Amino acid sequence: MQVILLENIKTLGNLGDLIKVKPGYGRNYLIPTGKALMANAANKAYFDAKRAELEQEMHHRLSDAEARLEAVNQLSIRLTARAGDEGRLFGSVTAHDIAEAIKQQGVTVSKHEIRLEQGPIRQLGEHPVGIHLHSEVTTEIMVTVVAE
């Protein structure tokens, strides 16, 4: 199945690229989420007419992500959790908890933008956490988890 990308997708291509994907991926994910259009004559004409508008939208999202990047890099995240004697948490610190802590400091970050490579945090201490604000804008912050 061939689709026209409506935004930059790291593993597939850039805005306007005509790519071939598996039918299920195109029908069930790319097209319903608005990331791509089915490649046919009508959609190609539609894309050509809307190309400048889509590029401007992408530029706006990128500049917004860069502004949030500067704000996120200045943050210091410190979370408290119940822990045992050996420093192991009774629960865990998830992306949702980290997003809420960032939001309390005045920066809007969704839990989907937070990347916990080893899964939820289950130990006390400092942990690096990746934040993926845009396909071209990523950063890493340190999250400190202390005992209550």
OpenMM code with the backbone's topology and positions (N, CA, C; nanometers):
from openmm import Vec3, app, unit

residues = "MET GLN VAL ILE LEU LEU GLU ASN ILE LYS THR LEU GLY ASN LEU GLY ASP LEU ILE LYS VAL LYS PRO GLY TYR GLY ARG ASN TYR LEU ILE PRO THR GLY LYS ALA LEU MET ALA ASN ALA ALA ASN LYS ALA TYR PHE ASP ALA LYS ARG ALA GLU LEU GLU GLN GLU MET HIS HIS ARG LEU SER ASP ALA GLU ALA ARG LEU GLU ALA VAL ASN GLN LEU SER ILE ARG LEU THR ALA ARG ALA GLY ASP GLU GLY ARG LEU PHE GLY SER VAL THR ALA HIS ASP ILE ALA GLU ALA ILE LYS GLN GLN GLY VAL THR VAL SER LYS HIS GLU ILE ARG LEU GLU GLN GLY PRO ILE ARG GLN LEU GLY GLU HIS PRO VAL GLY ILE HIS LEU HIS SER GLU VAL THR THR GLU ILE MET VAL THR VAL VAL ALA GLU".split()
positions = [
    Vec3(0.0846, -0.1169, 0.0000),
    Vec3(0.0000, 0.0000, 0.0000),
    Vec3(0.0897, 0.1240, 0.0000),
    Vec3(0.0590, 0.2196, -0.0830),
    Vec3(0.1348, 0.3433, -0.0895),
    Vec3(0.0574, 0.4545, -0.0210),
    Vec3(0.1319, 0.5354, 0.0581),
    Vec3(0.0721, 0.6483, 0.1280),
    Vec3(0.1591, 0.7720, 0.1088),
    Vec3(0.0966, 0.8876, 0.1294),
    Vec3(0.1659, 1.0167, 0.1265),
    Vec3(0.1769, 1.0630, 0.2711),
    Vec3(0.2972, 1.0866, 0.3190),
    Vec3(0.3158, 1.1294, 0.4577),
    Vec3(0.2756, 1.2758, 0.4758),
    Vec3(0.2009, 1.3024, 0.5816),
    Vec3(0.1571, 1.4383, 0.6128),
    Vec3(0.2419, 1.5035, 0.7209),
    Vec3(0.3411, 1.4317, 0.7719),
    Vec3(0.4354, 1.4863, 0.8691),
    Vec3(0.5628, 1.4033, 0.8651),
    Vec3(0.6674, 1.4555, 0.9272),
    Vec3(0.7931, 1.3812, 0.9355),
    Vec3(0.7771, 1.2679, 1.0358),
    Vec3(0.8114, 1.1474, 0.9941),
    Vec3(0.8101, 1.0310, 1.0826),
    Vec3(0.9489, 0.9698, 1.0740),
    Vec3(1.0146, 0.9631, 1.1880),
    Vec3(1.1565, 0.9271, 1.1939),
    Vec3(1.1896, 0.7996, 1.1169),
    Vec3(1.1098, 0.6958, 1.1324),
    Vec3(1.1433, 0.5670, 1.0715),
    Vec3(1.0919, 0.5523, 0.9286),
    Vec3(1.0062, 0.6441, 0.8831),
    Vec3(0.9462, 0.6290, 0.7505),
    Vec3(0.9932, 0.7315, 0.6482),
    Vec3(0.9901, 0.8590, 0.6848),
    Vec3(1.0293, 0.9615, 0.5887),
    Vec3(0.9807, 1.0986, 0.6306),
    Vec3(0.9834, 1.1911, 0.5353),
    Vec3(0.9490, 1.3300, 0.5615),
    Vec3(0.8167, 1.3670, 0.4979),
    Vec3(0.7702, 1.4861, 0.5290),
    Vec3(0.6459, 1.5399, 0.4761),
    Vec3(0.6442, 1.5318, 0.3238),
    Vec3(0.5394, 1.4728, 0.2690),
    Vec3(0.5232, 1.4655, 0.1245),
    Vec3(0.5840, 1.3432, 0.0591),
    Vec3(0.6585, 1.2638, 0.1319),
    Vec3(0.7180, 1.1432, 0.0735),
    Vec3(0.6095, 1.0418, 0.0395),
    Vec3(0.6256, 0.9785, -0.0743),
    Vec3(0.5376, 0.8708, -0.1175),
    Vec3(0.6081, 0.7408, -0.0807),
    Vec3(0.5531, 0.6696, 0.0181),
    Vec3(0.6203, 0.5496, 0.0674),
    Vec3(0.5274, 0.4295, 0.0607),
    Vec3(0.5880, 0.3134, 0.0643),
    Vec3(0.5116, 0.1891, 0.0639),
    Vec3(0.5178, 0.1297, 0.2047),
    Vec3(0.3992, 0.1000, 0.2608),
    Vec3(0.3896, 0.0400, 0.3933),
    Vec3(0.2983, -0.0814, 0.3861),
    Vec3(0.3008, -0.1609, 0.4902),
    Vec3(0.2102, -0.2752, 0.4957),
    Vec3(0.0669, -0.2239, 0.5087),
    Vec3(-0.0269, -0.2904, 0.4444),
    Vec3(-0.1660, -0.2417, 0.4440),
    Vec3(-0.2255, -0.2211, 0.5834),
    Vec3(-0.2008, -0.3108, 0.6759),
    Vec3(-0.2568, -0.2963, 0.8100),
    Vec3(-0.2031, -0.1741, 0.8814),
    Vec3(-0.0736, -0.1470, 0.8677),
    Vec3(-0.0111, -0.0311, 0.9306),
    Vec3(-0.0690, 0.0977, 0.8736),
    Vec3(-0.0877, 0.1004, 0.7431),
    Vec3(-0.1437, 0.2192, 0.6798),
    Vec3(-0.2892, 0.2413, 0.7180),
    Vec3(-0.3711, 0.1370, 0.7048),
    Vec3(-0.5152, 0.1478, 0.7327),
    Vec3(-0.5474, 0.1670, 0.8799),
    Vec3(-0.4732, 0.0999, 0.9675),
    Vec3(-0.5086, 0.1000, 1.1093),
    Vec3(-0.4365, 0.2053, 1.1928),
    Vec3(-0.3257, 0.2597, 1.1428),
    Vec3(-0.2525, 0.3579, 1.2224),
    Vec3(-0.2278, 0.4895, 1.1487),
    Vec3(-0.1579, 0.4842, 1.0357),
    Vec3(-0.1159, 0.6084, 0.9698),
    Vec3(-0.2332, 0.6934, 0.9219),
    Vec3(-0.3271, 0.6341, 0.8538),
    Vec3(-0.4395, 0.7107, 0.7982),
    Vec3(-0.5349, 0.7591, 0.9081),
    Vec3(-0.5796, 0.6737, 1.0026),
    Vec3(-0.6714, 0.7229, 1.1060),
    Vec3(-0.6125, 0.8303, 1.1974),
    Vec3(-0.4826, 0.8275, 1.2215),
    Vec3(-0.4218, 0.9283, 1.3085),
    Vec3(-0.3849, 1.0562, 1.2329),
    Vec3(-0.4075, 1.0599, 1.1036),
    Vec3(-0.3804, 1.1804, 1.0266),
    Vec3(-0.2346, 1.1986, 0.9906),
    Vec3(-0.1569, 1.0934, 0.9969),
    Vec3(-0.0147, 1.1029, 0.9634),
    Vec3(0.0107, 1.0782, 0.8155),
    Vec3(-0.0886, 1.0222, 0.7455),
    Vec3(-0.0703, 0.9913, 0.6039),
    Vec3(-0.2046, 0.9890, 0.5328),
    Vec3(-0.1981, 0.9970, 0.3998),
    Vec3(-0.3139, 0.9829, 0.3115),
    Vec3(-0.2877, 0.8688, 0.2150),
    Vec3(-0.3929, 0.8003, 0.1748),
    Vec3(-0.3807, 0.6967, 0.0731),
    Vec3(-0.3312, 0.7633, -0.0555),
    Vec3(-0.2371, 0.7003, -0.1232),
    Vec3(-0.1789, 0.7595, -0.2439),
    Vec3(-0.2679, 0.7306, -0.3640),
    Vec3(-0.3507, 0.8289, -0.4003),
    Vec3(-0.4290, 0.8217, -0.5229),
    Vec3(-0.4294, 0.9615, -0.5854),
    Vec3(-0.4857, 0.9742, -0.7024),
    Vec3(-0.4791, 1.1012, -0.7753),
    Vec3(-0.5458, 1.2152, -0.6981),
    Vec3(-0.6614, 1.1899, -0.6395),
    Vec3(-0.7332, 1.2945, -0.5668),
    Vec3(-0.6535, 1.3409, -0.4445),
    Vec3(-0.5973, 1.2466, -0.3698),
    Vec3(-0.5203, 1.2831, -0.2511),
    Vec3(-0.3886, 1.3506, -0.2864),
    Vec3(-0.3282, 1.3148, -0.3998),
    Vec3(-0.2066, 1.3830, -0.4435),
    Vec3(-0.2360, 1.5287, -0.4758),
    Vec3(-0.3478, 1.5544, -0.5439),
    Vec3(-0.3874, 1.6918, -0.5754),
    Vec3(-0.4181, 1.7696, -0.4471),
    Vec3(-0.4884, 1.7046, -0.3530),
    Vec3(-0.5193, 1.7676, -0.2243),
    Vec3(-0.3909, 1.8029, -0.1504),
    Vec3(-0.2955, 1.7107, -0.1489),
    Vec3(-0.1704, 1.7356, -0.0788),
    Vec3(-0.0937, 1.8507, -0.1430),
    Vec3(-0.0871, 1.8537, -0.2751),
    Vec3(-0.0161, 1.9616, -0.3436),
    Vec3(-0.0768, 2.0975, -0.3100),
    Vec3(-0.2103, 2.1016, -0.2963),
    Vec3(-0.2781, 2.2274, -0.2630),
    Vec3(-0.2515, 2.2678, -0.1178),
    Vec3(-0.2377, 2.1728, -0.0290),
    Vec3(-0.2217, 2.1996, 0.1138),
    Vec3(-0.0771, 2.1940, 0.1626),
    Vec3(0.0172, 2.1698, 0.0740),
    Vec3(0.1565, 2.1491, 0.1144),
    Vec3(0.2117, 2.2661, 0.1962),
    Vec3(0.1920, 2.3892, 0.1515),
    Vec3(0.2459, 2.5060, 0.2224),
    Vec3(0.1853, 2.5170, 0.3621),
    Vec3(0.0561, 2.4907, 0.3721),
    Vec3(-0.0117, 2.4964, 0.5020),
    Vec3(0.0437, 2.3895, 0.5971),
    Vec3(0.0661, 2.2687, 0.5459),
    Vec3(0.1202, 2.1604, 0.6285),
    Vec3(0.2638, 2.1890, 0.6726),
    Vec3(0.3435, 2.2465, 0.5828),
    Vec3(0.4805, 2.2816, 0.6187),
    Vec3(0.4830, 2.3893, 0.7268),
    Vec3(0.3913, 2.4863, 0.7162),
    Vec3(0.3832, 2.5913, 0.8169),
    Vec3(0.3410, 2.5326, 0.9514),
    Vec3(0.2471, 2.4401, 0.9515),
    Vec3(0.2032, 2.3727, 1.0739),
    Vec3(0.3190, 2.2958, 1.1380),
    Vec3(0.3975, 2.2245, 1.0556),
    Vec3(0.5128, 2.1509, 1.1079),
    Vec3(0.6167, 2.2457, 1.1672),
    Vec3(0.6393, 2.3583, 1.1010),
    Vec3(0.7352, 2.4567, 1.1516),
    Vec3(0.6866, 2.5129, 1.2856),
    Vec3(0.5564, 2.5377, 1.2975),
    Vec3(0.4994, 2.5889, 1.4218),
    Vec3(0.5169, 2.4873, 1.5350),
    Vec3(0.4908, 2.3578, 1.5073),
    Vec3(0.5080, 2.2534, 1.6088),
    Vec3(0.6542, 2.2407, 1.6521),
    Vec3(0.7463, 2.2540, 1.5552),
    Vec3(0.8890, 2.2460, 1.5866),
    Vec3(0.9322, 2.3629, 1.6746),
    Vec3(0.8890, 2.4836, 1.6432),
    Vec3(0.9277, 2.5996, 1.7245),
    Vec3(0.8673, 2.5902, 1.8646),
    Vec3(0.7454, 2.5369, 1.8759),
    Vec3(0.6840, 2.5156, 2.0069),
    Vec3(0.7638, 2.4138, 2.0875),
    Vec3(0.8063, 2.3065, 2.0227),
    Vec3(0.8847, 2.2037, 2.0908),
    Vec3(1.0199, 2.2591, 2.1355),
    Vec3(1.0823, 2.3434, 2.0555),
    Vec3(1.2111, 2.4026, 2.0929),
    Vec3(1.1959, 2.4962, 2.2127),
    Vec3(1.0841, 2.5694, 2.2173),
    Vec3(1.0586, 2.6575, 2.3314),
    Vec3(1.0381, 2.5743, 2.4588),
    Vec3(0.9635, 2.4652, 2.4468),
    Vec3(0.9429, 2.3786, 2.5629),
    Vec3(1.0730, 2.3105, 2.6041),
    Vec3(1.1613, 2.2824, 2.5069),
    Vec3(1.2906, 2.2209, 2.5368),
    Vec3(1.3722, 2.3088, 2.6306),
    Vec3(1.3771, 2.4376, 2.6027),
    Vec3(1.4524, 2.5293, 2.6883),
    Vec3(1.3958, 2.5302, 2.8299),
    Vec3(1.2634, 2.5272, 2.8412),
    Vec3(1.1999, 2.5275, 2.9729),
    Vec3(1.2263, 2.3961, 3.0470),
    Vec3(1.2205, 2.2844, 2.9767),
    Vec3(1.2413, 2.1532, 3.0392),
    Vec3(1.3854, 2.1382, 3.0858),
    Vec3(1.4807, 2.1881, 3.0091),
    Vec3(1.6217, 2.1744, 3.0457),
    Vec3(1.6571, 2.2501, 3.1735),
    Vec3(1.5768, 2.3471, 3.2118),
    Vec3(1.6036, 2.4238, 3.3331),
    Vec3(1.5394, 2.3623, 3.4569),
    Vec3(1.4614, 2.2551, 3.4407),
    Vec3(1.3892, 2.1958, 3.5527),
    Vec3(1.4746, 2.1006, 3.6336),
    Vec3(1.4376, 2.0900, 3.7600),
    Vec3(1.4956, 1.9907, 3.8492),
    Vec3(1.3785, 1.9109, 3.9064),
    Vec3(1.3710, 1.7840, 3.8750),
    Vec3(1.2577, 1.7009, 3.9160),
    Vec3(1.2986, 1.6179, 4.0365),
    Vec3(1.2208, 1.6318, 4.1424),
    Vec3(1.2451, 1.5567, 4.2668),
    Vec3(1.1117, 1.4978, 4.3108),
    Vec3(1.1048, 1.3667, 4.3190),
    Vec3(0.9832, 1.2965, 4.3573),
    Vec3(1.0060, 1.2190, 4.4858),
    Vec3(0.9026, 1.2088, 4.5674),
    Vec3(0.9117, 1.1294, 4.6887),
    Vec3(0.8251, 1.0055, 4.6733),
    Vec3(0.8720, 0.8962, 4.7316),
    Vec3(0.7988, 0.7702, 4.7241),
    Vec3(0.8309, 0.6868, 4.8472),
    Vec3(0.7403, 0.5983, 4.8807),
    Vec3(0.7643, 0.5068, 4.9923),
    Vec3(0.8635, 0.4004, 4.9471),
    Vec3(0.9602, 0.3720, 5.0333),
    Vec3(1.0645, 0.2757, 4.9972),
    Vec3(1.1028, 0.1912, 5.1176),
    Vec3(1.1574, 0.0743, 5.0894),
    Vec3(1.2062, -0.0149, 5.1935),
    Vec3(1.3450, 0.0255, 5.2385),
    Vec3(1.4019, -0.0539, 5.3291),
    Vec3(1.5340, -0.0228, 5.3843),
    Vec3(1.6455, -0.0290, 5.2800),
    Vec3(1.6294, -0.1108, 5.1791),
    Vec3(1.7347, -0.1282, 5.0790),
    Vec3(1.7221, -0.0308, 4.9609),
    Vec3(1.6285, 0.0634, 4.9694),
    Vec3(1.6135, 0.1623, 4.8636),
    Vec3(1.5205, 0.1211, 4.7513),
    Vec3(1.4529, 0.0089, 4.7689),
    Vec3(1.3587, -0.0378, 4.6672),
    Vec3(1.2210, 0.0213, 4.6967),
    Vec3(1.1570, 0.0775, 4.5938),
    Vec3(1.0264, 0.1400, 4.6119),
    Vec3(0.9170, 0.0357, 4.6319),
    Vec3(0.8163, 0.0708, 4.7115),
    Vec3(0.7011, -0.0180, 4.7290),
    Vec3(0.6129, -0.0172, 4.6042),
    Vec3(0.6134, 0.0897, 4.5319),
    Vec3(0.5417, 0.0991, 4.4045),
    Vec3(0.6427, 0.1283, 4.2954),
    Vec3(0.6108, 0.2230, 4.2106),
    Vec3(0.7051, 0.2651, 4.1082),
    Vec3(0.6731, 0.4076, 4.0667),
    Vec3(0.7684, 0.4711, 4.0038),
    Vec3(0.7500, 0.6047, 3.9482),
    Vec3(0.7333, 0.5869, 3.7977),
    Vec3(0.6199, 0.6293, 3.7447),
    Vec3(0.5876, 0.6091, 3.6036),
    Vec3(0.5996, 0.7396, 3.5247),
    Vec3(0.5801, 0.7287, 3.3949),
    Vec3(0.5832, 0.8461, 3.3072),
    Vec3(0.4751, 0.9456, 3.3481),
    Vec3(0.3613, 0.8959, 3.3916),
    Vec3(0.2518, 0.9833, 3.4363),
    Vec3(0.2957, 1.0675, 3.5568),
    Vec3(0.3641, 1.0045, 3.6527),
    Vec3(0.4112, 1.0765, 3.7713),
    Vec3(0.5121, 1.1852, 3.7332),
    Vec3(0.6006, 1.1532, 3.6422),
    Vec3(0.7024, 1.2492, 3.5991),
    Vec3(0.6373, 1.3645, 3.5222),
    Vec3(0.5409, 1.3326, 3.4369),
    Vec3(0.4705, 1.4374, 3.3614),
    Vec3(0.3958, 1.5310, 3.4558),
    Vec3(0.3345, 1.4771, 3.5591),
    Vec3(0.2648, 1.5610, 3.6573),
    Vec3(0.3625, 1.6512, 3.7325),
    Vec3(0.4792, 1.5984, 3.7683),
    Vec3(0.5799, 1.6783, 3.8383),
    Vec3(0.6303, 1.7920, 3.7492),
    Vec3(0.6467, 1.7648, 3.6215),
    Vec3(0.6899, 1.8692, 3.5277),
    Vec3(0.5791, 1.9727, 3.5108),
    Vec3(0.4551, 1.9259, 3.5010),
    Vec3(0.3413, 2.0163, 3.4838),
    Vec3(0.3255, 2.1085, 3.6041),
    Vec3(0.3546, 2.0589, 3.7247),
    Vec3(0.3465, 2.1416, 3.8456),
    Vec3(0.4496, 2.2531, 3.8449),
    Vec3(0.5558, 2.2369, 3.7672),
    Vec3(0.6583, 2.3407, 3.7570),
    Vec3(0.6324, 2.4350, 3.6403),
    Vec3(0.5170, 2.4200, 3.5749),
    Vec3(0.4751, 2.5174, 3.4748),
    Vec3(0.5067, 2.4850, 3.3299),
    Vec3(0.5514, 2.3631, 3.2996),
    Vec3(0.5818, 2.3254, 3.1619),
    Vec3(0.4869, 2.2131, 3.1215),
    Vec3(0.4267, 2.2250, 3.0051),
    Vec3(0.3329, 2.1241, 2.9589),
    Vec3(0.4059, 2.0124, 2.8858),
    Vec3(0.3999, 1.8924, 2.9434),
    Vec3(0.4580, 1.7734, 2.8834),
    Vec3(0.3584, 1.6602, 2.9059),
    Vec3(0.3282, 1.5852, 2.8003),
    Vec3(0.2365, 1.4727, 2.8178),
    Vec3(0.3151, 1.3476, 2.8555),
    Vec3(0.2444, 1.2515, 2.9131),
    Vec3(0.3120, 1.1285, 2.9557),
    Vec3(0.3646, 1.0500, 2.8365),
    Vec3(0.3101, 1.0727, 2.7184),
    Vec3(0.3547, 1.0019, 2.5985),
    Vec3(0.4884, 1.0550, 2.5471),
    Vec3(0.5261, 1.1737, 2.5917),
    Vec3(0.6530, 1.2321, 2.5493),
    Vec3(0.7694, 1.1886, 2.6386),
    Vec3(0.7398, 1.1202, 2.7469),
    Vec3(0.8426, 1.0768, 2.8410),
    Vec3(0.8845, 0.9351, 2.8069),
    Vec3(1.0147, 0.9142, 2.7957),
    Vec3(1.0693, 0.7840, 2.7579),
    Vec3(1.1458, 0.7237, 2.8752),
    Vec3(1.0894, 0.6195, 2.9331),
    Vec3(1.1564, 0.5448, 3.0388),
    Vec3(1.2117, 0.4180, 2.9750),
    Vec3(1.3389, 0.4198, 2.9406),
    Vec3(1.4008, 0.3111, 2.8648),
    Vec3(1.3973, 0.1776, 2.9380),
    Vec3(1.4201, 0.1781, 3.0697),
    Vec3(1.4202, 0.0535, 3.1463),
    Vec3(1.2864, 0.0292, 3.2146),
    Vec3(1.1836, 0.0992, 3.1766),
    Vec3(1.0533, 0.0824, 3.2389),
    Vec3(1.0390, 0.1750, 3.3596),
    Vec3(0.9335, 0.1546, 3.4386),
    Vec3(0.9112, 0.2409, 3.5550),
    Vec3(1.0292, 0.2372, 3.6519),
    Vec3(1.0497, 0.3488, 3.7198),
    Vec3(1.1592, 0.3594, 3.8164),
    Vec3(1.1180, 0.2878, 3.9444),
    Vec3(1.2026, 0.1977, 3.9934),
    Vec3(1.1706, 0.1177, 4.1119),
    Vec3(1.2757, 0.1288, 4.2221),
    Vec3(1.3733, 0.2198, 4.2065),
    Vec3(1.4802, 0.2374, 4.3047),
    Vec3(1.4920, 0.3849, 4.3421),
    Vec3(1.5396, 0.4107, 4.4621),
    Vec3(1.5716, 0.5480, 4.5017),
    Vec3(1.6961, 0.5924, 4.4263),
    Vec3(1.7145, 0.7235, 4.4137),
    Vec3(1.8345, 0.7765, 4.3511),
    Vec3(1.8037, 0.8627, 4.2300),
    Vec3(1.9090, 0.8931, 4.1542),
    Vec3(1.8956, 0.9743, 4.0332),
    Vec3(1.8842, 0.8829, 3.9125),
    Vec3(1.7911, 0.9165, 3.8245),
    Vec3(1.7666, 0.8354, 3.7064),
    Vec3(1.7546, 0.9265, 3.5840),
    Vec3(1.8260, 0.8951, 3.4736),
    Vec3(1.8093, 0.9738, 3.3506),
    Vec3(1.6774, 0.9368, 3.2831),
    Vec3(1.6045, 1.0385, 3.2398),
    Vec3(1.4757, 1.0181, 3.1743),
    Vec3(1.4764, 1.0963, 3.0437),
    Vec3(1.4476, 1.0273, 2.9340),
    Vec3(1.4412, 1.0926, 2.8043),
    Vec3(1.3073, 1.1596, 2.7825),
    Vec3(1.3096, 1.2750, 2.7181),
    Vec3(1.1863, 1.3457, 2.6835),
    Vec3(1.1907, 1.3734, 2.5339),
    Vec3(1.0888, 1.3235, 2.4646),
    Vec3(1.0791, 1.3318, 2.3189),
    Vec3(0.9675, 1.4303, 2.2852),
    Vec3(1.0034, 1.5573, 2.2637),
    Vec3(0.9048, 1.6619, 2.2408),
    Vec3(0.8594, 1.6724, 2.0961),
    Vec3(0.9440, 1.6293, 2.0043),
    Vec3(0.9159, 1.6374, 1.8601),
    Vec3(1.0103, 1.5382, 1.7944),
    Vec3(0.9842, 1.5034, 1.6704),
    Vec3(1.0719, 1.4068, 1.6039),
    Vec3(1.2158, 1.4567, 1.5939),
    Vec3(1.2353, 1.5878, 1.6005),
    Vec3(1.3698, 1.6447, 1.5919),
    Vec3(1.4176, 1.7049, 1.7236),
    Vec3(1.3343, 1.7006, 1.8281),
    Vec3(1.3686, 1.7651, 1.9550),
    Vec3(1.3553, 1.6642, 2.0688),
    Vec3(1.4695, 1.6216, 2.1200),
    Vec3(1.4709, 1.5314, 2.2356),
    Vec3(1.5719, 1.5829, 2.3369),
    Vec3(1.5520, 1.5451, 2.4606),
    Vec3(1.6441, 1.5842, 2.5664),
    Vec3(1.6412, 1.4776, 2.6750),
    Vec3(1.7303, 1.4917, 2.7697),
    Vec3(1.7338, 1.4000, 2.8827),
    Vec3(1.7479, 1.4825, 3.0098),
    Vec3(1.6645, 1.4505, 3.1095),
    Vec3(1.6726, 1.5180, 3.2379),
    Vec3(1.6977, 1.4146, 3.3467),
    Vec3(1.7434, 1.4611, 3.4606),
    Vec3(1.7650, 1.3723, 3.5742),
    Vec3(1.6461, 1.3852, 3.6688),
    Vec3(1.5915, 1.2704, 3.7077),
    Vec3(1.4818, 1.2645, 3.8041),
    Vec3(1.5370, 1.2027, 3.9308),
    Vec3(1.5230, 1.2736, 4.0412),
    Vec3(1.5703, 1.2252, 4.1700),
    Vec3(1.4526, 1.1711, 4.2486),
    Vec3(1.4633, 1.0457, 4.2916),
    Vec3(1.3579, 0.9832, 4.3706),
    Vec3(1.4134, 0.9656, 4.5117),
    Vec3(1.3423, 1.0256, 4.6097),
    Vec3(1.3852, 1.0178, 4.7490),
    Vec3(1.2761, 0.9495, 4.8310),
    Vec3(1.3152, 0.8955, 4.9459),
    Vec3(1.2201, 0.8281, 5.0346),
    Vec3(1.1365, 0.9301, 5.1105),
    Vec3(1.0137, 0.8920, 5.1427),
    Vec3(0.9256, 0.9780, 5.2221),
    Vec3(0.9766, 0.9897, 5.3626),
] * unit.nanometer
topology = app.Topology()
chain = topology.addChain("A")
for resn in residues:
    res = topology.addResidue(resn, chain)
    for name in ("N", "CA", "C"):
        topology.addAtom(name, app.Element.getBySymbol(name[0]), res)
